[in-house]
């Protein structure tokens, strides 16, 4: 078969976005019934799957490979490598009309051979996608966890580590250490350096981060619903392709200094601003104070 797998480039972003959208939309048509049409199943239709900006982000920050069949992009496979030994298949997608030709299997085999030092691979898929279950099991993955909505798979090529529960580490150098599938719930980290640490696919719910230096950090593809940010300095921070809607309660900004901020190419439907200073605020170059003055005159 004429299959090539190469690192994706920014010039491929538009076509890869189109292919990903067609692949995941077809999965939605296949596995979501009419009653479930508006259910958010993020394994069937991952966040940003139809977004060019998300594709560009993943090409830049993740290990993104394009799958070429007969000189055309037939799909893609995106992985995250944590440390030296652990990997995650973030997404794999093939054009609907080319599925069943062994292209997906070739992509998975390429990834495993391209990262021979990885001891364990993991991935998730929707509980609805029965064909995916068969595919991953055929590729040597084993079911590690499942819910009514999601199946989690793992493929190990190296031995698991020993338990060190209830141990204490003080004044130790454990730099460049890897933690994979480690339970450190209710642990505490104080006066410690986690500079350049990499957290991927981790459960940090109900955690507390206080007096932390997070300069030049990257936060992407996160679920921060119902979180609180208090006394936080966000000078120079950028929010791109971020969804602030949904959930039972709206996003609220109270007592915040947004002076000098820029909002471009964003959806501002049903946004309310009250009891706030709008001096110098402009919408499409028009001073808001002038708009309000004209409104009051014509009311």
RAKA-V574288 format. One record per residue. N is the residue number from 1. RES is the residue in one letter. SS is DSSP state (H for helix, E for strand, - for the rest). Layout:
n:N res:RES ss:SS
n:N res:RES ss:SS
This chain:
n:1 res:X ss:-
n:2 res:X ss:-
n:3 res:X ss:E
n:4 res:X ss:E
n:5 res:X ss:E
n:6 res:X ss:E
n:7 res:X ss:E
n:8 res:X ss:-
n:9 res:X ss:-
n:10 res:X ss:H
n:11 res:X ss:H
n:12 res:X ss:H
n:13 res:X ss:H
n:14 res:X ss:H
n:15 res:X ss:H
n:16 res:X ss:H
n:17 res:X ss:H
n:18 res:X ss:H
n:19 res:X ss:H
n:20 res:X ss:H
n:21 res:X ss:H
n:22 res:X ss:H
n:23 res:X ss:H
n:24 res:X ss:H
n:25 res:X ss:H
n:26 res:X ss:H
n:27 res:X ss:H
n:28 res:X ss:H
n:29 res:X ss:H
n:30 res:X ss:H
n:31 res:X ss:H
n:32 res:X ss:-
n:33 res:X ss:-
n:34 res:X ss:H
n:35 res:X ss:H
n:36 res:X ss:H
n:37 res:X ss:-
n:38 res:X ss:-
n:39 res:X ss:-
n:40 res:X ss:-
n:41 res:X ss:-
n:42 res:X ss:-
n:43 res:X ss:-
n:44 res:X ss:-
n:45 res:X ss:-
n:46 res:X ss:-
n:47 res:X ss:-
n:48 res:X ss:-
n:49 res:X ss:-
n:50 res:X ss:-
n:51 res:X ss:-
n:52 res:X ss:H
n:53 res:X ss:H
n:54 res:X ss:H
n:55 res:X ss:H
n:56 res:X ss:H
n:57 res:X ss:H
n:58 res:X ss:H
n:59 res:X ss:H
n:60 res:X ss:H
n:61 res:X ss:H
n:62 res:X ss:-
n:63 res:X ss:E
n:64 res:X ss:E
n:65 res:X ss:E
n:66 res:X ss:E
n:67 res:X ss:E
n:68 res:X ss:E
n:69 res:X ss:E
n:70 res:X ss:-
n:71 res:X ss:-
n:72 res:X ss:E
n:73 res:X ss:E
n:74 res:X ss:E
n:75 res:X ss:E
n:76 res:X ss:E
n:77 res:X ss:E
n:78 res:X ss:E
n:79 res:X ss:E
n:80 res:X ss:E
n:81 res:X ss:E
n:82 res:X ss:E
n:83 res:X ss:-
n:84 res:X ss:-
n:85 res:X ss:-
n:86 res:X ss:E
n:87 res:X ss:E
n:88 res:X ss:E
n:89 res:X ss:E
n:90 res:X ss:E
n:91 res:X ss:E
n:92 res:X ss:E
n:93 res:X ss:E
n:94 res:X ss:E
n:95 res:X ss:-
n:96 res:X ss:H
n:97 res:X ss:H
n:98 res:X ss:H
n:99 res:X ss:-
n:100 res:X ss:-
n:101 res:X ss:-
n:102 res:X ss:-
n:103 res:X ss:H
n:104 res:X ss:H
n:105 res:X ss:H
n:106 res:X ss:H
n:107 res:X ss:H
n:108 res:X ss:H
n:109 res:X ss:H
n:110 res:X ss:H
n:111 res:X ss:H
n:112 res:X ss:H
n:113 res:X ss:H
n:114 res:X ss:H
n:115 res:X ss:-
n:116 res:X ss:-
n:117 res:X ss:-
n:118 res:X ss:-
n:119 res:X ss:-
n:120 res:X ss:E
n:121 res:X ss:E
n:122 res:X ss:E
n:123 res:X ss:E
n:124 res:X ss:E
n:125 res:X ss:E
n:126 res:X ss:E
n:127 res:X ss:-
n:128 res:X ss:-
n:129 res:X ss:-
n:130 res:X ss:H
n:131 res:X ss:H
n:132 res:X ss:H
n:133 res:X ss:H
n:134 res:X ss:H
n:135 res:X ss:H
n:136 res:X ss:H
n:137 res:X ss:H
n:138 res:X ss:H
n:139 res:X ss:-
n:140 res:X ss:-
n:141 res:X ss:-
n:142 res:X ss:E
n:143 res:X ss:E
n:144 res:X ss:E
n:145 res:X ss:E
n:146 res:X ss:E
n:147 res:X ss:-
n:148 res:X ss:-
n:149 res:X ss:-
n:150 res:X ss:E
n:151 res:X ss:E
n:152 res:X ss:E
n:153 res:X ss:E
n:154 res:X ss:E
n:155 res:X ss:E
n:156 res:X ss:E
n:157 res:X ss:-
n:158 res:X ss:-
n:159 res:X ss:-
n:160 res:X ss:-
n:161 res:X ss:-
n:162 res:X ss:-
n:163 res:X ss:-
n:164 res:X ss:-
n:165 res:X ss:-
n:166 res:X ss:-
n:167 res:X ss:-
n:168 res:X ss:-
n:169 res:X ss:-
n:170 res:X ss:-
n:171 res:X ss:-
n:172 res:X ss:-
n:173 res:X ss:-
n:174 res:X ss:-
n:175 res:X ss:-
n:176 res:X ss:-
n:177 res:X ss:-
n:178 res:X ss:-
n:179 res:X ss:-
n:180 res:X ss:-
n:181 res:X ss:-
n:182 res:X ss:-
n:183 res:X ss:-
n:184 res:X ss:-
n:185 res:X ss:-
n:186 res:X ss:-
n:187 res:X ss:-
n:188 res:X ss:-
n:189 res:X ss:-
n:190 res:X ss:-
n:191 res:X ss:-
n:192 res:X ss:-
n:193 res:X ss:-
n:194 res:X ss:-
n:195 res:X ss:-
n:196 res:X ss:-
n:197 res:X ss:-
n:198 res:X ss:-
n:199 res:X ss:-
n:200 res:X ss:-
n:201 res:X ss:-
n:202 res:X ss:-
n:203 res:X ss:-
n:204 res:X ss:-
n:205 res:X ss:-
n:206 res:X ss:-
n:207 res:X ss:-
n:208 res:X ss:-
n:209 res:X ss:-
n:210 res:X ss:-
n:211 res:X ss:-
n:212 res:X ss:-
n:213 res:X ss:-
n:214 res:X ss:-
n:215 res:X ss:-
n:216 res:X ss:-
n:217 res:X ss:-
n:218 res:X ss:-
n:219 res:X ss:-
n:220 res:X ss:-
n:221 res:X ss:-
n:222 res:X ss:-
n:223 res:X ss:-
n:224 res:X ss:-
n:225 res:X ss:-
n:226 res:X ss:-
n:227 res:X ss:-
n:228 res:X ss:-
n:229 res:X ss:-
n:230 res:X ss:-
n:231 res:X ss:-
n:232 res:X ss:-
n:233 res:X ss:-
n:234 res:X ss:-
n:235 res:X ss:-
n:236 res:X ss:-
n:237 res:X ss:-
n:238 res:X ss:-
n:239 res:X ss:-
n:240 res:X ss:-
n:241 res:X ss:-
n:242 res:X ss:-
n:243 res:X ss:-
n:244 res:X ss:-
n:245 res:X ss:-
n:246 res:X ss:-
n:247 res:X ss:-
n:248 res:X ss:-
n:249 res:X ss:-
n:250 res:X ss:-
n:251 res:X ss:-
n:252 res:X ss:-
n:253 res:X ss:-
n:254 res:X ss:-
n:255 res:X ss:-
n:256 res:X ss:-
n:257 res:X ss:-
n:258 res:X ss:-
n:259 res:X ss:-
n:260 res:X ss:-
n:261 res:X ss:-
n:262 res:X ss:-
n:263 res:X ss:-
n:264 res:X ss:-
n:265 res:X ss:-
n:266 res:X ss:-
n:267 res:X ss:-
n:268 res:X ss:-
n:269 res:X ss:-
n:270 res:X ss:-
n:271 res:X ss:-
n:272 res:X ss:-
n:273 res:X ss:-
n:274 res:X ss:-
n:275 res:X ss:-
n:276 res:X ss:-
n:277 res:X ss:-
n:278 res:X ss:-
n:279 res:X ss:-
n:280 res:X ss:-
n:281 res:X ss:-
n:282 res:X ss:E
n:283 res:X ss:E
n:284 res:X ss:-
n:285 res:X ss:-
n:286 res:X ss:E
n:287 res:X ss:E
n:288 res:X ss:H
n:289 res:X ss:H
n:290 res:X ss:H
n:291 res:X ss:H
n:292 res:X ss:H
n:293 res:X ss:H
n:294 res:X ss:H
n:295 res:X ss:H
n:296 res:X ss:H
n:297 res:X ss:H
n:298 res:X ss:H
n:299 res:X ss:-
